[in-house]
Amino acid sequence: MSDTIAKLDGPNVRFARSATRHRISKDRIRHVIANYRIRFQEPPQEGLGQRSIRIVFLGTDANGQELEVMAVELESDDLYVIHAMPLRKKYRTRYEEGR
């Protein structure tokens, strides 16, 4: 499996350098994308120069740690992961409602 792209049962997954900034491994990120509990979209953040809709995946890694993963969909239908970190309070309510 390539370090940059991983084939799931759906799109290929690519990683921005920022995706592992919080020391969440690519394997853990892939696990959340493949086994998410909640998936939703967030609009672009106008003031931050982001122009793409972000797809947010909330779920647990293989060890049960709750994570949030954000990606954007590329024209090729690949996912480009831009962010991953332990689940923040910001998403806790939505995550708990999904149980």
N, C-alpha and C positions, 0 to 999 in steps of 0.2 A: 504494500500500500504506500503510495506516495506521501511524502510529508506535507505536500501542499493540497492535494486533492484526494478525497476519499469517496468512493461510491457507496451510497446507502441504497435502500430500496426505492429511492427516488432520485433527487438531484445530486450532482457532484457537490462537494463542499470544499471551498477554498478559504484560506485564512489570511486576514490582515495581520500585520505585526502587532497591532493593538489587541488582537483577540486573546493573547496569552499574557497580557500585561499584569494581570492579577494572579499569575502562577496557576492558572487552570489549564491542564494539559489538553492537547488536541483530542486525545482519546476520550477524555471526560466530556469535552464539548460534543463530540460525535455521539456519545451515549445519550446526552440530553436531547439532542436533535432527533435521534431515532426513537426515543422513549419518553417524550415530553408529556407532562400532565396538562399544561395549558399552552396554547399557541394563539397569538393575536398580533394585530398590526398596529403600529404607531405611526402617525404622520411625520413627515420630515420636520426637523427643528430649524425653522427659518433663520434665526440669528446665528446658527453655528455652521452655515454653509452646506448642510446636508440636504440633498435634493431627492433622496429616495425614501420610499416607505420602508420602515424597519420592521422586520418580523421578529417577534420576541417569543422565545421558548422558555418556559419555566418547568423545571423537573429536577430529578435527582440523578446524580452520577451512580456508577456501579457500587459505590460505597455508601450510598444513601445521603450524601451531602446535597442539600438543596442549592440549585444554581439558577442563574438567569443567563441566557445566551441571546445575543442580538445579531441578526444577519440582514443583508439586503439581497434581493433577488436580481441576478444579472440577466442581461438580454438572452444569454444562452440557457436560461433556467437554472443555472448553478446558484448555490447559496454562497455568499461571501460573508463569513463571520467577522464581525467588527468588534465584538465585546463579549466577555464572559467573566463572571465573578460570582461569589456567594450571593444568594438571594437577599436583596435589600428590603427594608421595611416598606419602601415605595410599592413593591409588588406583593407583599405578604398577604394582604386581604384577598386579592384576586387569586392567589395561589391556594389559599385555604378554602375559598369558595368552590374551587375546582375539585375538591376531594369527594 
